[in-house]
Every structure is written in C-alpha cells, then in structure tokens.
Amino acid sequence: MEKIYDAVRFILKCILIPAAAVLIIYLMNKPYKEINDQKYMDIAKFETLGREYWEINIGNMGSSHGAYDFNYSNMTFYGYICFNFANTSQSYDYDYALLKEYGQYMDENSVLLIPVSYFSFNNEVVNDTEAQALSVRYYRCLSPENIPNYDPYVDVITNRLPILSAGQDILKLFPNLNTVLTAHAANEGIDVEEFARRAKERYSRHFDNKEEYFMPERIEELYAIINYCKEHQITPVLITTPFSQYYTEQVSQEFLQQFNDTVTKIASDTGVNYYDYSHDERFHTNLEYFSDSDHLNETGALLFTDIVWKEVVELKPYYPF
C-alpha cells in the first residue's frame, strides 16, 4: 500500500510541478509582455499602415540615416502623404522585406528615397549578437514569409511568450529590484574636439573589423528593391544623406572610389538617379545641423528634406512653388 502511495505522490509531483511552472510563466508573461512592447516602439509605426496611411506619395527606406535624416513636416503641411520605413541598423534585406509587406500602400507614381550609406553594402551591426537582437523586432511587423531566415521559435518568444527570453529584463516586473543604470544625455553645444572624437568612434563602428565592405548579397538586395519599385509603379531614387567633415575625413579615397563606382553602376544598370549629399557644403561644415558626425538633428533633417524636395527631379511634381 505504501508503494502505491509513493507512486501516486511521485506522479502528482510530475504533474503539479510542471503545471505550477506553466501557470507562473503564464501569469508573469502578460505583465511582462506589456513591458516588453516598449522595446518595439520604433516599429509601432507600421501598425498605422493601411489604417492611417495609404496611397503614400513620398517615402524612404534605410537604416539610421533614413530614420533620422528625413523630416516631412513641410510636405505633409501641403497635403502630401509621407512615410518613413527606415529603422536603426536596417540593412537592405529588411528594406526589401518591408517593401514586400507594405509596398501596397505606396501610391502609383509615388517616390521612394533609398539611402545609400557607406556601410549599406555591408552591415552596420558590429556582431552577431547585435544583429540577432535587432532582427527580432521584425517579427512584430512582418509576416513569416517576408522575414529573412524566419525562425518559428523566435516568433513564439517574441510575440507569444516573451517572458521566456526576458533574461535580466525580468527584473522590470519588480521595480524595487530593478537596478537600471541612468543614461545621461550628451551635453548640447558639443565642442569641436569632442565632436571629432565621436566621429572617429562612428567611423570605427562602420569600418573596423569588416571582412568585406561590398557584399554581393547586399548589392543584389538593392537591385531587388529597385526592381520591386519599377514593377509596382513606384519611382526609386538613390540618395546619400549629409555627413559632417569630421566623419568624411576618416574615409579613404580608395573606399570612396569603390563606393562611387558601385553606386554609379547600379544607377546606370537600372536607370535610377543618384543624388550624393555626403559632402554638401550646406551641411558638411555646419555642425549645428548634426546630432552626431553622420546623423542630422531635427533642424538639419527638416532643412535637408526641403532641399531634397526642391532639388530631386523625381519630386518636382510634388513641389508646390
């Protein structure tokens, strides 16, 4: 009888302990999911497509240079529908994935600005861990068929049970235990010496320890983006956004020549115009327009977008003056 009792007790433990663990995970997952959603605020904008945005007249793809360097305030004032598809460290494969997912909301004869940065044919991310962390966000805004290297497990822990991948973030459920380091904003009015130092850091991130600056798959992905645009009556435009002199002076002439040759060939092959503002004197030496060495601040982005609006031939139909 005692053996039967021990067996029953063992079976109950085998059932109840996992059941309790599942229940705890379930109960913790809901509040953590709300906290976790905050990490994806930058891609929440895609939820507005088809609801608030459709028949887009002017848009842009890109990584951080696309995300921060375009400010469409004046265009929208005149009634044009504009949308920024860019995200930090976004490579051409994800540009293309987003275009396949949401390109339907671009109007016929709309214009799509495609930034071409010095790291566009490589990766802005510096290691696999960073790449994986950034790729997770696309599970929130893309269908499985459009996600590069889709992984069902990543889908589950991103959208269904994020508590399973919480790591140290689980402490956010317990505010009294959550030791978060306070990030201090950079001082406004940064001096030139500090600006130059940070420019070297940005250059190092983009160029150091990269095995190849011009990966064939990145070039093919840009061709694919352009071909998609042409097949869907969208006008693609290649554009390099402004850099400060402290960034460009780090870049070798050898690299610039190869970069220009690569972009020129793509433009020639596809019949797409390329506009290079990387050394534009209206920005190049005017640090008041930059938030760092290769990103414009809000004022700079507004000025740059207005210049593009006026000077890019493809946008002439939308220029009201």
NORGIUR-V207356 format. One record per residue. SS is DSSP state (H for helix, E for strand, L for the rest). PSI is psi as a letter, one per 30 degrees, with the letter a starting at -180 (NA if undefined). NEAR is the number of other C-alpha atoms within 12 Angstrom. Layout:
BEGIN
<<SS | PSI | NEAR> <SS | PSI | NEAR>>
END
This chain:
BEGIN
<<L | e | 7> <H | e | 8> <H | e | 9> <H | e | 10> <H | e | 11> <H | e | 12> <H | e | 13> <H | e | 15> <H | e | 15> <H | e | 14> <H | e | 14> <H | e | 15> <H | e | 15> <H | f | 14> <H | e | 14> <H | e | 16> <H | e | 15> <H | e | 14> <H | e | 14> <H | e | 15> <H | e | 17> <H | e | 17> <H | e | 14> <H | e | 17> <H | e | 23> <H | e | 19> <H | e | 16> <H | f | 25> <H | e | 28> <H | e | 21> <H | e | 22> <H | e | 32> <H | e | 29> <H | e | 21> <H | e | 23> <H | e | 31> <H | f | 24> <H | f | 17> <H | f | 22> <H | g | 27> <H | f | 18> <H | f | 24> <H | g | 29> <H | f | 21> <H | f | 22> <H | f | 30> <H | f | 20> <H | f | 17> <E | k | 27> <L | f | 18> <L | e | 11> <L | f | 15> <E | k | 27> <L | l | 25> <L | h | 25> <E | k | 31> <E | e | 35> <E | k | 44> <E | l | 45> <E | k | 46> <L | a | 49> <L | l | 43> <L | b | 39> <H | e | 33> <H | e | 45> <H | e | 42> <H | e | 34> <H | f | 37> <H | g | 46> <L | k | 45> <L | j | 32> <L | g | 34> <H | e | 23> <H | e | 25> <H | e | 30> <H | f | 24> <H | e | 12> <L | g | 15> <L | g | 16> <L | k | 27> <L | j | 27> <E | k | 36> <E | k | 38> <E | j | 43> <L | f | 48> <L | l | 35> <L | l | 35> <L | k | 31> <L | g | 35> <L | k | 43> <L | l | 42> <H | f | 40> <H | e | 34> <H | e | 40> <H | e | 45> <H | e | 35> <H | e | 34> <H | e | 39> <H | e | 41> <H | e | 30> <H | e | 26> <H | g | 35> <H | f | 38> <H | f | 23> <H | g | 33> <E | k | 36> <E | l | 26> <E | k | 21> <E | g | 24> <E | l | 34> <E | k | 42> <E | j | 44> <E | k | 44> <E | j | 47> <E | k | 44> <L | j | 41> <L | l | 43> <L | f | 40> <L | g | 39> <L | f | 43> <L | g | 36> <L | b | 34> <L | k | 37> <L | f | 34> <L | l | 29> <L | f | 24> <L | l | 18> <H | e | 12> <H | e | 11> <H | e | 17> <H | e | 20> <H | e | 21> <H | e | 22> <H | e | 29> <H | f | 33> <H | e | 34> <H | f | 33> <H | f | 39> <H | f | 35> <H | f | 33> <L | f | 33> <L | k | 29> <L | l | 20> <H | e | 23> <H | f | 17> <H | f | 23> <L | j | 28> <L | k | 25> <L | h | 19> <L | k | 20> <L | j | 20> <H | e | 18> <H | e | 18> <H | e | 25> <H | e | 26> <H | e | 19> <H | f | 24> <H | e | 31> <H | f | 28> <H | e | 24> <L | i | 26> <H | f | 32> <H | f | 32> <H | f | 28> <H | g | 24> <L | e | 23> <H | b | 14> <H | f | 16> <H | f | 23> <H | f | 25> <H | f | 20> <H | f | 23> <H | f | 24> <L | i | 16> <H | e | 12> <H | f | 9> <H | f | 12> <L | j | 14> <L | j | 14> <L | k | 13> <L | k | 6> <L | k | 7> <L | k | 6> <L | k | 7> <L | k | 8> <L | k | 13> <L | k | 11> <L | l | 15> <L | h | 15> <L | k | 19> <L | l | 15> <H | e | 19> <H | e | 13> <H | e | 19> <H | e | 29> <H | e | 25> <H | e | 19> <H | e | 25> <H | e | 30> <H | e | 26> <H | e | 20> <H | e | 29> <H | e | 31> <H | e | 20> <H | e | 23> <H | f | 30> <H | f | 29> <L | k | 22> <L | g | 16> <L | k | 20> <L | e | 14> <L | k | 18> <L | f | 27> <L | i | 27> <L | k | 22> <H | e | 16> <H | e | 19> <H | e | 29> <H | e | 29> <H | e | 20> <H | e | 27> <H | e | 42> <H | e | 32> <H | e | 25> <H | e | 40> <H | e | 36> <H | e | 26> <H | e | 28> <H | e | 35> <H | e | 23> <H | f | 17> <L | g | 24> <L | h | 21> <E | k | 33> <E | j | 34> <E | k | 41> <E | k | 38> <E | k | 40> <E | k | 38> <E | k | 37> <L | l | 44> <L | k | 47> <L | l | 42> <L | l | 40> <H | f | 29> <H | f | 32> <H | e | 34> <H | f | 28> <L | f | 22> <L | f | 28> <L | k | 28> <L | l | 15> <H | e | 12> <H | e | 12> <H | e | 20> <H | e | 24> <H | e | 14> <H | e | 18> <H | e | 28> <H | e | 26> <H | e | 16> <H | e | 29> <H | e | 36> <H | e | 23> <H | e | 20> <H | e | 28> <H | e | 26> <H | e | 16> <H | e | 16> <H | f | 24> <L | g | 19> <L | k | 32> <L | k | 28> <E | k | 33> <E | k | 30> <E | j | 28> <L | g | 30> <L | e | 36> <L | g | 24> <L | k | 21> <H | f | 17> <H | f | 22> <H | e | 32> <H | e | 28> <L | g | 25> <L | i | 26> <H | f | 33> <H | f | 26> <H | f | 29> <E | k | 37> <E | f | 32> <E | a | 40> <L | f | 39> <L | g | 48> <E | k | 37> <E | l | 34> <L | a | 31> <H | e | 22> <H | e | 24> <H | e | 32> <H | e | 33> <H | e | 24> <H | e | 28> <H | e | 40> <H | e | 37> <H | e | 27> <H | e | 29> <H | e | 37> <H | e | 33> <H | e | 20> <H | f | 20> <L | j | 29> <H | e | 21> <H | f | 28> <H | g | 29> <H | e | 18> <H | f | 18> <H | g | 27> <L | j | 24> <L | f | 16> <L | NA | 10>>
END
